[in-house]
Amino acid sequence: MSANLEINRLLVQEALGLGEHHTEKAVIEEALQEYVQRRKQLKVLELFGKIEYDQDYDYKQQRQQT
Protein backbone atom coordinates (compact mmCIF):
# COMPACT_ATOMS: atom_id res chain seq x y z
CA MET A 1 0.00 0.00 0.00
CA SER A 2 1.31 3.38 -0.89
CA ALA A 3 0.34 6.50 1.04
CA ASN A 4 1.50 10.07 0.92
CA LEU A 5 1.74 11.21 4.54
CA GLU A 6 3.07 14.30 6.16
CA ILE A 7 5.05 13.07 9.17
CA ASN A 8 7.08 15.13 11.61
CA ARG A 9 10.64 14.96 10.20
CA LEU A 10 12.31 15.52 13.55
CA LEU A 11 10.38 12.64 15.07
CA VAL A 12 11.32 10.31 12.21
CA GLN A 13 14.98 11.34 12.44
CA GLU A 14 15.00 10.75 16.19
CA ALA A 15 13.47 7.31 15.67
CA LEU A 16 16.10 6.51 13.04
CA GLY A 17 18.81 7.45 15.53
CA LEU A 18 17.34 5.36 18.33
CA GLY A 19 16.49 2.23 16.40
CA GLU A 20 18.33 -0.26 14.26
CA HIS A 21 16.44 0.63 11.10
CA HIS A 22 18.09 2.41 8.20
CA THR A 23 15.04 3.64 6.29
CA GLU A 24 12.07 5.79 7.16
CA LYS A 25 9.75 3.06 5.87
CA ALA A 26 11.25 0.52 8.27
CA VAL A 27 10.91 2.93 11.19
CA ILE A 28 7.27 3.63 10.39
CA GLU A 29 6.43 -0.06 9.95
CA GLU A 30 8.08 -0.90 13.27
CA ALA A 31 6.17 1.92 14.97
CA LEU A 32 2.89 0.61 13.58
CA GLN A 33 3.71 -2.92 14.73
CA GLU A 34 4.46 -1.67 18.24
CA TYR A 35 1.26 0.38 18.22
CA VAL A 36 -0.87 -2.63 17.25
CA GLN A 37 0.87 -4.86 19.80
CA ARG A 38 0.33 -2.32 22.57
CA ARG A 39 -3.36 -1.92 21.75
CA LYS A 40 -3.81 -5.70 21.85
CA GLN A 41 -2.10 -5.81 25.25
CA LEU A 42 -4.45 -3.12 26.55
CA LYS A 43 -7.45 -5.18 25.42
CA VAL A 44 -6.14 -8.16 27.39
CA LEU A 45 -5.66 -5.98 30.46
CA GLU A 46 -9.32 -4.98 30.25
CA LEU A 47 -10.21 -8.63 30.96
CA PHE A 48 -8.53 -8.67 34.38
CA GLY A 49 -11.13 -9.13 37.06
CA LYS A 50 -13.80 -10.14 34.55
CA ILE A 51 -12.87 -13.78 34.02
CA GLU A 52 -14.05 -16.25 36.63
CA TYR A 53 -11.77 -19.13 37.48
CA ASP A 54 -11.94 -22.23 39.65
CA GLN A 55 -10.07 -21.56 42.87
CA ASP A 56 -9.58 -25.31 43.40
CA TYR A 57 -7.85 -25.78 40.04
CA ASP A 58 -4.35 -27.23 40.46
CA TYR A 59 -2.24 -26.37 37.43
CA LYS A 60 0.74 -28.25 38.89
CA GLN A 61 -1.21 -31.50 38.79
CA GLN A 62 -1.35 -31.39 34.98
CA ARG A 63 2.41 -30.92 34.80
CA GLN A 64 3.00 -34.09 36.81
CA GLN A 65 0.81 -36.26 34.56
CA THR A 66 3.12 -36.03 31.55
PQR file of N, CA, C, O and H, with PARSE charges and radii, in Angstrom:
ATOM      1  N   MET A   1       0.839  -1.170   0.000 -0.4000 1.5000
ATOM      2  CA  MET A   1       0.000   0.000   0.000 -0.0000 2.0000
ATOM      3  C   MET A   1       0.889   1.239   0.000  0.5500 1.7000
ATOM      4  O   MET A   1       1.872   1.323   0.736 -0.5500 1.4000
ATOM      5  N   SER A   2       0.534   2.153  -0.806 -0.4000 1.5000
ATOM      6  CA  SER A   2       1.306   3.384  -0.886 -0.0000 2.0000
ATOM      7  C   SER A   2       0.452   4.527  -0.353  0.5500 1.7000
ATOM      8  O   SER A   2      -0.731   4.640  -0.673 -0.5500 1.4000
ATOM      9  H   SER A   2      -0.265   2.085  -1.404  0.4000 1.0000
ATOM     10  N   ALA A   3       1.073   5.369   0.462 -0.4000 1.5000
ATOM     11  CA  ALA A   3       0.342   6.501   1.035 -0.0000 2.0000
ATOM     12  C   ALA A   3       1.274   7.696   1.105  0.5500 1.7000
ATOM     13  O   ALA A   3       2.463   7.560   1.394 -0.5500 1.4000
ATOM     14  H   ALA A   3       2.034   5.278   0.721  0.4000 1.0000
ATOM     15  N   ASN A   4       0.731   8.835   0.844 -0.4000 1.5000
ATOM     16  CA  ASN A   4       1.495  10.066   0.925 -0.0000 2.0000
ATOM     17  C   ASN A   4       1.124  10.750   2.240  0.5500 1.7000
ATOM     18  O   ASN A   4       0.047  11.333   2.363 -0.5500 1.4000
ATOM     19  H   ASN A   4      -0.235   8.945   0.610  0.4000 1.0000
ATOM     20  N   LEU A   5       2.014  10.673   3.209 -0.4000 1.5000
ATOM     21  CA  LEU A   5       1.735  11.209   4.537 -0.0000 2.0000
ATOM     22  C   LEU A   5       2.709  12.320   4.893  0.5500 1.7000
ATOM     23  O   LEU A   5       3.873  12.310   4.492 -0.5500 1.4000
ATOM     24  H   LEU A   5       2.889  10.199   3.109  0.4000 1.0000
ATOM     25  N   GLU A   6       2.214  13.250   5.636 -0.4000 1.5000
ATOM     26  CA  GLU A   6       3.073  14.305   6.155 -0.0000 2.0000
ATOM     27  C   GLU A   6       3.397  13.945   7.603  0.5500 1.7000
ATOM     28  O   GLU A   6       2.537  14.040   8.480 -0.5500 1.4000
ATOM     29  H   GLU A   6       1.269  13.258   5.962  0.4000 1.0000
ATOM     30  N   ILE A   7       4.638  13.531   7.848 -0.4000 1.5000
ATOM     31  CA  ILE A   7       5.049  13.072   9.172 -0.0000 2.0000
ATOM     32  C   ILE A   7       6.143  14.002   9.695  0.5500 1.7000
ATOM     33  O   ILE A   7       6.990  14.474   8.936 -0.5500 1.4000
ATOM     34  H   ILE A   7       5.336  13.454   7.136  0.4000 1.0000
ATOM     35  N   ASN A   8       6.110  14.249  10.963 -0.4000 1.5000
ATOM     36  CA  ASN A   8       7.084  15.127  11.606 -0.0000 2.0000
ATOM     37  C   ASN A   8       8.506  14.602  11.337  0.5500 1.7000
ATOM     38  O   ASN A   8       8.881  13.529  11.811 -0.5500 1.4000
ATOM     39  H   ASN A   8       5.422  13.866  11.580  0.4000 1.0000
ATOM     40  N   ARG A   9       9.276  15.366  10.581 -0.4000 1.5000
ATOM     41  CA  ARG A   9      10.640  14.959  10.198 -0.0000 2.0000
ATOM     42  C   ARG A   9      11.547  14.758  11.402  0.5500 1.7000
ATOM     43  O   ARG A   9      12.325  13.805  11.442 -0.5500 1.4000
ATOM     44  H   ARG A   9       8.971  16.237  10.196  0.4000 1.0000
ATOM     45  N   LEU A  10      11.452  15.641  12.372 -0.4000 1.5000
ATOM     46  CA  LEU A  10      12.311  15.519  13.553 -0.0000 2.0000
ATOM     47  C   LEU A  10      12.029  14.225  14.306  0.5500 1.7000
ATOM     48  O   LEU A  10      12.942  13.569  14.808 -0.5500 1.4000
ATOM     49  H   LEU A  10      10.820  16.415  12.338  0.4000 1.0000
ATOM     50  N   LEU A  11      10.758  13.873  14.376 -0.4000 1.5000
ATOM     51  CA  LEU A  11      10.378  12.645  15.066 -0.0000 2.0000
ATOM     52  C   LEU A  11      10.913  11.422  14.328  0.5500 1.7000
ATOM     53  O   LEU A  11      11.411  10.487  14.955 -0.5500 1.4000
ATOM     54  H   LEU A  11      10.016  14.406  13.969  0.4000 1.0000
ATOM     55  N   VAL A  12      10.813  11.423  13.009 -0.4000 1.5000
ATOM     56  CA  VAL A  12      11.323  10.307  12.211 -0.0000 2.0000
ATOM     57  C   VAL A  12      12.842  10.216  12.345  0.5500 1.7000
ATOM     58  O   VAL A  12      13.384   9.120  12.485 -0.5500 1.4000
ATOM     59  H   VAL A  12      10.408  12.182  12.500  0.4000 1.0000
ATOM     60  N   GLN A  13      13.523  11.337  12.306 -0.4000 1.5000
ATOM     61  CA  GLN A  13      14.981  11.341  12.436 -0.0000 2.0000
ATOM     62  C   GLN A  13      15.408  10.833  13.818  0.5500 1.7000
ATOM     63  O   GLN A  13      16.384  10.093  13.938 -0.5500 1.4000
ATOM     64  H   GLN A  13      13.082  12.228  12.192  0.4000 1.0000
ATOM     65  N   GLU A  14      14.678  11.231  14.843 -0.4000 1.5000
ATOM     66  CA  GLU A  14      14.995  10.751  16.187 -0.0000 2.0000
ATOM     67  C   GLU A  14      14.797   9.236  16.279  0.5500 1.7000
ATOM     68  O   GLU A  14      15.606   8.532  16.884 -0.5500 1.4000
ATOM     69  H   GLU A  14      13.885  11.832  14.745  0.4000 1.0000
ATOM     70  N   ALA A  15      13.720   8.747  15.674 -0.4000 1.5000
ATOM     71  CA  ALA A  15      13.467   7.305  15.668 -0.0000 2.0000
ATOM     72  C   ALA A  15      14.554   6.563  14.902  0.5500 1.7000
ATOM     73  O   ALA A  15      14.970   5.479  15.312 -0.5500 1.4000
ATOM     74  H   ALA A  15      13.063   9.319  15.183  0.4000 1.0000
ATOM     75  N   LEU A  16      15.011   7.128  13.809 -0.4000 1.5000
ATOM     76  CA  LEU A  16      16.098   6.512  13.043 -0.0000 2.0000
ATOM     77  C   LEU A  16      17.363   6.416  13.892  0.5500 1.7000
ATOM     78  O   LEU A  16      18.087   5.422  13.826 -0.5500 1.4000
ATOM     79  H   LEU A  16      14.673   8.008  13.476  0.4000 1.0000
ATOM     80  N   GLY A  17      17.623   7.441  14.680 -0.4000 1.5000
ATOM     81  CA  GLY A  17      18.807   7.449  15.534 -0.0000 2.0000
ATOM     82  C   GLY A  17      18.716   6.466  16.684  0.5500 1.7000
ATOM     83  O   GLY A  17      19.728   5.913  17.115 -0.5500 1.4000
ATOM     84  H   GLY A  17      17.036   8.248  14.734  0.4000 1.0000
ATOM     85  N   LEU A  18      17.515   6.247  17.183 -0.4000 1.5000
ATOM     86  CA  LEU A  18      17.337   5.361  18.334 -0.0000 2.0000
ATOM     87  C   LEU A  18      17.264   3.892  17.951  0.5500 1.7000
ATOM     88  O   LEU A  18      17.694   3.026  18.712 -0.5500 1.4000
ATOM     89  H   LEU A  18      16.693   6.696  16.834  0.4000 1.0000
ATOM     90  N   GLY A  19      16.729   3.614  16.793 -0.4000 1.5000
ATOM     91  CA  GLY A  19      16.491   2.227  16.398 -0.0000 2.0000
ATOM     92  C   GLY A  19      17.592   1.659  15.539  0.5500 1.7000
ATOM     93  O   GLY A  19      18.611   2.303  15.289 -0.5500 1.4000
ATOM     94  H   GLY A  19      16.379   4.317  16.174  0.4000 1.0000
ATOM     95  N   GLU A  20      17.367   0.445  15.095 -0.4000 1.5000
ATOM     96  CA  GLU A  20      18.331  -0.263  14.256 -0.0000 2.0000
ATOM     97  C   GLU A  20      17.958  -0.180  12.782  0.5500 1.7000
ATOM     98  O   GLU A  20      18.624  -0.783  11.941 -0.5500 1.4000
ATOM     99  H   GLU A  20      16.539  -0.078  15.298  0.4000 1.0000
ATOM    100  N   HIS A  21      16.917   0.551  12.467 -0.4000 1.5000
ATOM    101  CA  HIS A  21      16.439   0.625  11.095 -0.0000 2.0000
ATOM    102  C   HIS A  21      17.190   1.715  10.324  0.5500 1.7000
ATOM    103  O   HIS A  21      17.627   2.719  10.887 -0.5500 1.4000
ATOM    104  H   HIS A  21      16.376   1.041  13.150  0.4000 1.0000
ATOM    105  N   HIS A  22      17.322   1.478   9.018 -0.4000 1.5000
ATOM    106  CA  HIS A  22      18.089   2.412   8.196 -0.0000 2.0000
ATOM    107  C   HIS A  22      17.221   3.210   7.239  0.5500 1.7000
ATOM    108  O   HIS A  22      17.719   4.104   6.555 -0.5500 1.4000
ATOM    109  H   HIS A  22      16.967   0.662   8.561  0.4000 1.0000
ATOM    110  N   THR A  23      15.923   2.902   7.179 -0.4000 1.5000
ATOM    111  CA  THR A  23      15.041   3.639   6.285 -0.0000 2.0000
ATOM    112  C   THR A  23      13.832   4.159   7.055  0.5500 1.7000
ATOM    113  O   THR A  23      13.440   3.603   8.081 -0.5500 1.4000
ATOM    114  H   THR A  23      15.518   2.175   7.735  0.4000 1.0000
ATOM    115  N   GLU A  24      13.254   5.234   6.538 -0.4000 1.5000
ATOM    116  CA  GLU A  24      12.070   5.795   7.162 -0.0000 2.0000
ATOM    117  C   GLU A  24      10.916   4.789   7.108  0.5500 1.7000
ATOM    118  O   GLU A  24      10.144   4.679   8.061 -0.5500 1.4000
ATOM    119  H   GLU A  24      13.572   5.686   5.705  0.4000 1.0000
ATOM    120  N   LYS A  25      10.799   4.067   6.011 -0.4000 1.5000
ATOM    121  CA  LYS A  25       9.747   3.062   5.867 -0.0000 2.0000
ATOM    122  C   LYS A  25       9.849   2.019   6.965  0.5500 1.7000
ATOM    123  O   LYS A  25       8.839   1.656   7.568 -0.5500 1.4000
ATOM    124  H   LYS A  25      11.426   4.156   5.237  0.4000 1.0000
ATOM    125  N   ALA A  26      11.049   1.533   7.232 -0.4000 1.5000
ATOM    126  CA  ALA A  26      11.248   0.519   8.267 -0.0000 2.0000
ATOM    127  C   ALA A  26      10.881   1.059   9.648  0.5500 1.7000
ATOM    128  O   ALA A  26      10.292   0.351  10.464 -0.5500 1.4000
ATOM    129  H   ALA A  26      11.870   1.828   6.742  0.4000 1.0000
ATOM    130  N   VAL A  27      11.232   2.305   9.897 -0.4000 1.5000
ATOM    131  CA  VAL A  27      10.908   2.927  11.189 -0.0000 2.0000
ATOM    132  C   VAL A  27       9.397   3.026  11.359  0.5500 1.7000
ATOM    133  O   VAL A  27       8.864   2.718  12.425 -0.5500 1.4000
ATOM    134  H   VAL A  27      11.711   2.881   9.234  0.4000 1.0000
ATOM    135  N   ILE A  28       8.713   3.455  10.310 -0.4000 1.5000
ATOM    136  CA  ILE A  28       7.266   3.630  10.387 -0.0000 2.0000
ATOM    137  C   ILE A  28       6.570   2.281  10.531  0.5500 1.7000
ATOM    138  O   ILE A  28       5.614   2.167  11.297 -0.5500 1.4000
ATOM    139  H   ILE A  28       9.146   3.706   9.443  0.4000 1.0000
ATOM    140  N   GLU A  29       7.025   1.264   9.815 -0.4000 1.5000
ATOM    141  CA  GLU A  29       6.434  -0.065   9.948 -0.0000 2.0000
ATOM    142  C   GLU A  29       6.628  -0.619  11.356  0.5500 1.7000
ATOM    143  O   GLU A  29       5.711  -1.207  11.928 -0.5500 1.4000
ATOM    144  H   GLU A  29       7.801   1.357   9.192  0.4000 1.0000
ATOM    145  N   GLU A  30       7.814  -0.431  11.907 -0.4000 1.5000
ATOM    146  CA  GLU A  30       8.079  -0.897  13.271 -0.0000 2.0000
ATOM    147  C   GLU A  30       7.186  -0.161  14.270  0.5500 1.7000
ATOM    148  O   GLU A  30       6.655  -0.770  15.199 -0.5500 1.4000
ATOM    149  H   GLU A  30       8.559   0.047  11.442  0.4000 1.0000
ATOM    150  N   ALA A  31       7.025   1.137  14.078 -0.4000 1.5000
ATOM    151  CA  ALA A  31       6.170   1.924  14.971 -0.0000 2.0000
ATOM    152  C   ALA A  31       4.728   1.435  14.911  0.5500 1.7000
ATOM    153  O   ALA A  31       4.058   1.344  15.940 -0.5500 1.4000
ATOM    154  H   ALA A  31       7.457   1.631  13.324  0.4000 1.0000
ATOM    155  N   LEU A  32       4.253   1.124  13.720 -0.4000 1.5000
ATOM    156  CA  LEU A  32       2.891   0.610  13.583 -0.0000 2.0000
ATOM    157  C   LEU A  32       2.740  -0.761  14.234  0.5500 1.7000
ATOM    158  O   LEU A  32       1.718  -1.043  14.859 -0.5500 1.4000
ATOM    159  H   LEU A  32       4.797   1.198  12.884  0.4000 1.0000
ATOM    160  N   GLN A  33       3.750  -1.610  14.090 -0.4000 1.5000
ATOM    161  CA  GLN A  33       3.709  -2.922  14.728 -0.0000 2.0000
ATOM    162  C   GLN A  33       3.657  -2.778  16.242  0.5500 1.7000
ATOM    163  O   GLN A  33       2.881  -3.467  16.904 -0.5500 1.4000
ATOM    164  H   GLN A  33       4.580  -1.381  13.583  0.4000 1.0000
ATOM    165  N   GLU A  34       4.474  -1.891  16.792 -0.4000 1.5000
ATOM    166  CA  GLU A  34       4.464  -1.667  18.242 -0.0000 2.0000
ATOM    167  C   GLU A  34       3.132  -1.099  18.696  0.5500 1.7000
ATOM    168  O   GLU A  34       2.636  -1.460  19.763 -0.5500 1.4000
ATOM    169  H   GLU A  34       5.104  -1.331  16.253  0.4000 1.0000
ATOM    170  N   TYR A  35       2.548  -0.213  17.898 -0.4000 1.5000
ATOM    171  CA  TYR A  35       1.256   0.383  18.223 -0.0000 2.0000
ATOM    172  C   TYR A  35       0.173  -0.701  18.302  0.5500 1.7000
ATOM    173  O   TYR A  35      -0.596  -0.751  19.263 -0.5500 1.4000
ATOM    174  H   TYR A  35       2.951   0.081  17.032  0.4000 1.0000
ATOM    175  N   VAL A  36       0.121  -1.563  17.286 -0.4000 1.5000
ATOM    176  CA  VAL A  36      -0.874  -2.632  17.249 -0.0000 2.0000
ATOM    177  C   VAL A  36      -0.672  -3.587  18.425  0.5500 1.7000
ATOM    178  O   VAL A  36      -1.636  -3.976  19.084 -0.5500 1.4000
ATOM    179  H   VAL A  36       0.745  -1.523  16.506  0.4000 1.0000
ATOM    180  N   GLN A  37       0.575  -3.961  18.685 -0.4000 1.5000
ATOM    181  CA  GLN A  37       0.868  -4.864  19.798 -0.0000 2.0000
ATOM    182  C   GLN A  37       0.427  -4.258  21.122  0.5500 1.7000
ATOM    183  O   GLN A  37      -0.163  -4.948  21.954 -0.5500 1.4000
ATOM    184  H   GLN A  37       1.358  -3.645  18.149  0.4000 1.0000
ATOM    185  N   ARG A  38       0.701  -3.001  21.320 -0.4000 1.5000
ATOM    186  CA  ARG A  38       0.332  -2.325  22.573 -0.0000 2.0000
ATOM    187  C   ARG A  38      -1.182  -2.269  22.744  0.5500 1.7000
ATOM    188  O   ARG A  38      -1.694  -2.489  23.842 -0.5500 1.4000
ATOM    189  H   ARG A  38       1.180  -2.441  20.644  0.4000 1.0000
ATOM    190  N   ARG A  39      -1.891  -1.979  21.670 -0.4000 1.5000
ATOM    191  CA  ARG A  39      -3.357  -1.918  21.747 -0.0000 2.0000
ATOM    192  C   ARG A  39      -3.939  -3.290  22.077  0.5500 1.7000
ATOM    193  O   ARG A  39      -4.915  -3.384  22.822 -0.5500 1.4000
ATOM    194  H   ARG A  39      -1.476  -1.801  20.778  0.4000 1.0000
ATOM    195  N   LYS A  40      -3.350  -4.354  21.530 -0.4000 1.5000
ATOM    196  CA  LYS A  40      -3.808  -5.704  21.845 -0.0000 2.0000
ATOM    197  C   LYS A  40      -3.554  -6.025  23.315  0.5500 1.7000
ATOM    198  O   LYS A  40      -4.384  -6.659  23.966 -0.5500 1.4000
ATOM    199  H   LYS A  40      -2.557  -4.278  20.925  0.4000 1.0000
ATOM    200  N   GLN A  41      -2.410  -5.591  23.835 -0.4000 1.5000
ATOM    201  CA  GLN A  41      -2.102  -5.809  25.251 -0.0000 2.0000
ATOM    202  C   GLN A  41      -3.112  -5.087  26.140  0.5500 1.7000
ATOM    203  O   GLN A  41      -3.546  -5.630  27.156 -0.5500 1.4000
ATOM    204  H   GLN A  41      -1.735  -5.076  23.306  0.4000 1.0000
ATOM    205  N   LEU A  42      -3.481  -3.880  25.764 -0.4000 1.5000
ATOM    206  CA  LEU A  42      -4.453  -3.121  26.551 -0.0000 2.0000
ATOM    207  C   LEU A  42      -5.813  -3.814  26.566  0.5500 1.7000
ATOM    208  O   LEU A  42      -6.517  -3.778  27.574 -0.5500 1.4000
ATOM    209  H   LEU A  42      -3.128  -3.439  24.939  0.4000 1.0000
ATOM    210  N   LYS A  43      -6.180  -4.441  25.457 -0.4000 1.5000
ATOM    211  CA  LYS A  43      -7.454  -5.176  25.420 -0.0000 2.0000
ATOM    212  C   LYS A  43      -7.414  -6.369  26.376  0.5500 1.7000
ATOM    213  O   LYS A  43      -8.413  -6.675  27.028 -0.5500 1.4000
ATOM    214  H   LYS A  43      -5.608  -4.470  24.638  0.4000 1.0000
ATOM    215  N   VAL A  44      -6.272  -7.038  26.463 -0.4000 1.5000
ATOM    216  CA  VAL A  44      -6.138  -8.162  27.389 -0.0000 2.0000
ATOM    217  C   VAL A  44      -6.233  -7.663  28.827  0.5500 1.7000
ATOM    218  O   VAL A  44      -6.861  -8.304  29.670 -0.5500 1.4000
ATOM    219  H   VAL A  44      -5.461  -6.790  25.934  0.4000 1.0000
ATOM    220  N   LEU A  45      -5.610  -6.525  29.105 -0.4000 1.5000
ATOM    221  CA  LEU A  45      -5.665  -5.976  30.461 -0.0000 2.0000
ATOM    222  C   LEU A  45      -7.086  -5.641  30.886  0.5500 1.7000
ATOM    223  O   LEU A  45      -7.410  -5.705  32.072 -0.5500 1.4000
ATOM    224  H   LEU A  45      -5.100  -6.005  28.420  0.4000 1.0000
ATOM    225  N   GLU A  46      -7.935  -5.286  29.932 -0.4000 1.5000
ATOM    226  CA  GLU A  46      -9.325  -4.977  30.254 -0.0000 2.0000
ATOM    227  C   GLU A  46     -10.064  -6.199  30.798  0.5500 1.7000
ATOM    228  O   GLU A  46     -11.083  -6.057  31.474 -0.5500 1.4000
ATOM    229  H   GLU A  46      -7.672  -5.234  28.969  0.4000 1.0000
ATOM    230  N   LEU A  47      -9.557  -7.397  30.507 -0.4000 1.5000
ATOM    231  CA  LEU A  47     -10.207  -8.630  30.964 -0.0000 2.0000
ATOM    232  C   LEU A  47      -9.922  -8.954  32.422  0.5500 1.7000
ATOM    233  O   LEU A  47     -10.652  -9.737  33.030 -0.5500 1.4000
ATOM    234  H   LEU A  47      -8.729  -7.513  29.958  0.4000 1.0000
ATOM    235  N   PHE A  48      -8.872  -8.367  32.997 -0.4000 1.5000
ATOM    236  CA  PHE A  48      -8.531  -8.666  34.384 -0.0000 2.0000
ATOM    237  C   PHE A  48      -9.691  -8.324  35.294  0.5500 1.7000
ATOM    238  O   PHE A  48     -10.251  -7.228  35.250 -0.5500 1.4000
ATOM    239  H   PHE A  48      -8.279  -7.731  32.503  0.4000 1.0000
ATOM    240  N   GLY A  49     -10.035  -9.300  36.124 -0.4000 1.5000
ATOM    241  CA  GLY A  49     -11.134  -9.125  37.060 -0.0000 2.0000
ATOM    242  C   GLY A  49     -12.479  -9.499  36.478  0.5500 1.7000
ATOM    243  O   GLY A  49     -13.476  -9.514  37.200 -0.5500 1.4000
ATOM    244  H   GLY A  49      -9.580 -10.190  36.160  0.4000 1.0000
ATOM    245  N   LYS A  50     -12.535  -9.802  35.188 -0.4000 1.5000
ATOM    246  CA  LYS A  50     -13.801 -10.142  34.546 -0.0000 2.0000
ATOM    247  C   LYS A  50     -13.935 -11.631  34.258  0.5500 1.7000
ATOM    248  O   LYS A  50     -15.033 -12.113  33.983 -0.5500 1.4000
ATOM    249  H   LYS A  50     -11.725  -9.790  34.601  0.4000 1.0000
ATOM    250  N   ILE A  51     -12.847 -12.348  34.319 -0.4000 1.5000
ATOM    251  CA  ILE A  51     -12.872 -13.776  34.022 -0.0000 2.0000
ATOM    252  C   ILE A  51     -12.927 -14.547  35.334  0.5500 1.7000
ATOM    253  O   ILE A  51     -12.104 -14.351  36.228 -0.5500 1.4000
ATOM    254  H   ILE A  51     -11.955 -11.956  34.543  0.4000 1.0000
ATOM    255  N   GLU A  52     -13.919 -15.428  35.425 -0.4000 1.5000
ATOM    256  CA  GLU A  52     -14.048 -16.248  36.631 -0.0000 2.0000
ATOM    257  C   GLU A  52     -13.191 -17.492  36.462  0.5500 1.7000
ATOM    258  O   GLU A  52     -13.085 -18.033  35.361 -0.5500 1.4000
ATOM    259  H   GLU A  52     -14.588 -15.588  34.699  0.4000 1.0000
ATOM    260  N   TYR A  53     -12.595 -17.936  37.523 -0.4000 1.5000
ATOM    261  CA  TYR A  53     -11.768 -19.129  37.479 -0.0000 2.0000
ATOM    262  C   TYR A  53     -12.057 -19.995  38.703  0.5500 1.7000
ATOM    263  O   TYR A  53     -12.568 -19.523  39.719 -0.5500 1.4000
ATOM    264  H   TYR A  53     -12.681 -17.497  38.418  0.4000 1.0000
ATOM    265  N   ASP A  54     -11.720 -21.261  38.576 -0.4000 1.5000
ATOM    266  CA  ASP A  54     -11.943 -22.231  39.646 -0.0000 2.0000
ATOM    267  C   ASP A  54     -10.801 -22.121  40.647  0.5500 1.7000
ATOM    268  O   ASP A  54      -9.649 -22.385  40.302 -0.5500 1.4000
ATOM    269  H   ASP A  54     -11.305 -21.645  37.751  0.4000 1.0000
ATOM    270  N   GLN A  55     -11.099 -21.740  41.861 -0.4000 1.5000
ATOM    271  CA  GLN A  55     -10.066 -21.559  42.868 -0.0000 2.0000
ATOM    272  C   GLN A  55      -9.435 -22.878  43.294  0.5500 1.7000
ATOM    273  O   GLN A  55      -8.337 -22.881  43.850 -0.5500 1.4000
ATOM    274  H   GLN A  55     -12.034 -21.526  42.141  0.4000 1.0000
ATOM    275  N   ASP A  56     -10.108 -23.997  43.044 -0.4000 1.5000
ATOM    276  CA  ASP A  56      -9.575 -25.307  43.404 -0.0000 2.0000
ATOM    277  C   ASP A  56      -8.734 -25.920  42.292  0.5500 1.7000
ATOM    278  O   ASP A  56      -8.194 -27.013  42.462 -0.5500 1.4000
ATOM    279  H   ASP A  56     -11.000 -23.994  42.592  0.4000 1.0000
ATOM    280  N   TYR A  57      -8.615 -25.248  41.178 -0.4000 1.5000
ATOM    281  CA  TYR A  57      -7.855 -25.776  40.044 -0.0000 2.0000
ATOM    282  C   TYR A  57      -6.369 -25.854  40.396  0.5500 1.7000
ATOM    283  O   TYR A  57      -5.786 -24.886  40.884 -0.5500 1.4000
ATOM    284  H   TYR A  57      -9.054 -24.360  41.040  0.4000 1.0000
ATOM    285  N   ASP A  58      -5.766 -27.014  40.142 -0.4000 1.5000
ATOM    286  CA  ASP A  58      -4.354 -27.229  40.457 -0.0000 2.0000
ATOM    287  C   ASP A  58      -3.571 -27.391  39.147  0.5500 1.7000
ATOM    288  O   ASP A  58      -3.526 -28.481  38.577 -0.5500 1.4000
ATOM    289  H   ASP A  58      -6.240 -27.800  39.745  0.4000 1.0000
ATOM    290  N   TYR A  59      -2.971 -26.323  38.684 -0.4000 1.5000
ATOM    291  CA  TYR A  59      -2.242 -26.372  37.425 -0.0000 2.0000
ATOM    292  C   TYR A  59      -0.980 -27.258  37.528  0.5500 1.7000
ATOM    293  O   TYR A  59      -0.515 -27.788  36.519 -0.5500 1.4000
ATOM    294  H   TYR A  59      -3.008 -25.437  39.146  0.4000 1.0000
ATOM    295  N   LYS A  60      -0.446 -27.412  38.713 -0.4000 1.5000
ATOM    296  CA  LYS A  60       0.742 -28.247  38.885 -0.0000 2.0000
ATOM    297  C   LYS A  60       0.418 -29.720  38.686  0.5500 1.7000
ATOM    298  O   LYS A  60       1.285 -30.496  38.285 -0.5500 1.4000
ATOM    299  H   LYS A  60      -0.824 -26.981  39.532  0.4000 1.0000
ATOM    300  N   GLN A  61      -0.804 -30.107  38.956 -0.4000 1.5000
ATOM    301  CA  GLN A  61      -1.209 -31.504  38.794 -0.0000 2.0000
ATOM    302  C   GLN A  61      -1.102 -31.926  37.336  0.5500 1.7000
ATOM    303  O   GLN A  61      -0.695 -33.054  37.059 -0.5500 1.4000
ATOM    304  H   GLN A  61      -1.508 -29.477  39.282  0.4000 1.0000
ATOM    305  N   GLN A  62      -1.452 -31.061  36.403 -0.4000 1.5000
ATOM    306  CA  GLN A  62      -1.352 -31.387  34.979 -0.0000 2.0000
ATOM    307  C   GLN A  62       0.114 -31.555  34.553  0.5500 1.7000
ATOM    308  O   GLN A  62       0.415 -32.373  33.684 -0.5500 1.4000
ATOM    309  H   GLN A  62      -1.782 -30.144  36.628  0.4000 1.0000
ATOM    310  N   ARG A  63       0.989 -30.813  35.139 -0.4000 1.5000
ATOM    311  CA  ARG A  63       2.413 -30.923  34.798 -0.0000 2.0000
ATOM    312  C   ARG A  63       2.977 -32.286  35.209  0.5500 1.7000
ATOM    313  O   ARG A  63       3.845 -32.830  34.527 -0.5500 1.4000
ATOM    314  H   ARG A  63       0.744 -30.149  35.845  0.4000 1.0000
ATOM    315  N   GLN A  64       2.496 -32.827  36.299 -0.4000 1.5000
ATOM    316  CA  GLN A  64       3.001 -34.091  36.809 -0.0000 2.0000
ATOM    317  C   GLN A  64       2.476 -35.288  36.033  0.5500 1.7000
ATOM    318  O   GLN A  64       3.065 -36.366  36.120 -0.5500 1.4000
ATOM    319  H   GLN A  64       1.790 -32.386  36.854  0.4000 1.0000
ATOM    320  N   GLN A  65       1.411 -35.147  35.290 -0.4000 1.5000
ATOM    321  CA  GLN A  65       0.813 -36.255  34.558 -0.0000 2.0000
ATOM    322  C   GLN A  65       1.603 -36.605  33.306  0.5500 1.7000
ATOM    323  O   GLN A  65       1.458 -37.719  32.803 -0.5500 1.4000
ATOM    324  H   GLN A  65       0.932 -34.272  35.220  0.4000 1.0000
ATOM    325  N   THR A  66       2.403 -35.740  32.795 -0.4000 1.5000
ATOM    326  CA  THR A  66       3.119 -36.027  31.547 -0.0000 2.0000
ATOM    327  C   THR A  66       4.450 -36.675  31.788  0.5500 1.7000
ATOM    328  O   THR A  66       5.171 -36.978  30.837 -0.5500 1.4000
ATOM    329  H   THR A  66       2.520 -34.834  33.204  0.4000 1.0000
TER
END
